[in-house]
């Protein structure tokens, strides 16, 4: 397989089997240099296995993988020097500080010339440089992990579920760091099961389910192709509102509350529904109109919720 100069990663019919279990099933994709590429899917879908094959941690069963023009099965040492990796469940030494941690790993992977202060600034840890690892919050530990993945100034960065287990605030702080990588022109391969994360950060999203890629495009194009409608919600609607909507030929979507949720495929129908409800004297407390998101695209394509799926045991696919 010849590597094209504008591709950082080329994957062709990649397959990984463990006995009778097929963890990755003949998937193919390319990642352009300088883009953020997200593998989006539930736990157990094959995301981590795919990444660990590309970054040379695991061996493939069949197929071809090229990273920066190099075959991952034949040029591991050359590849490792040019990539950075943040694995799942990243951890470090409890009793050394942020700065000491970066200094230690920089000596291991990049020699004495790593810009430690610059890395701490990039991940917003300068004011915590003297804090021991054990005293950092989960979000701060992940930001440190990203900095460690950058100590050798890699051309390609692999981030495997970088915000899993973080609270919403910490997750957004990590997103800001990842946007900084994007602005630097780094090529980033990100795995995630958070729809909002992929939608916000990724240039290209590959939706993966049960070891297969079932859709791949920009987030906006995936939504346009697979969920080209809007959801009108009449909040805390009375029974008359439901009667009017059904009388117009719309069937409200299931809802555990009294909200009347209607899938609307044509924009003029929004005003037509609201006018009819008003003319009938029906009541509701508020309304909301929104476009679908990647999670709804995933539900449509796979029939499973994005957060569902078996959680793989550590060290397994």
Buried (B, 14 or more C-beta within 10 A) or exposed (E): EEBEEEBBBBBBEBBBBEEEEBBBBBBBBBBBBBBBBBBBBBBBBBBBBBBBBBBBBBEBBEBBBBBBBBBBEEBBEBBBEBBBBBBBEBEBEEEBBBBBBBBBBBEEBBEEEBBBEEBBEBBBBBEBBEBBBEEBBBBBBBBBBBBBBBBBEBBBBBBBBBBBEBEEEBBBBBBEBBEBBBEEEBBBBBBBBBBBBBBBBBBBBBBBBBBBBBBBBEBEEBBBEBBEBBBBBBBEBBEBBBEBBEEEEBEBEEEEEBBBBBBBEEEEBBEEBBEBBEEBEBBBEEBEEEEBBBBBBBBEBBEBEBEEBEEBEEEEB
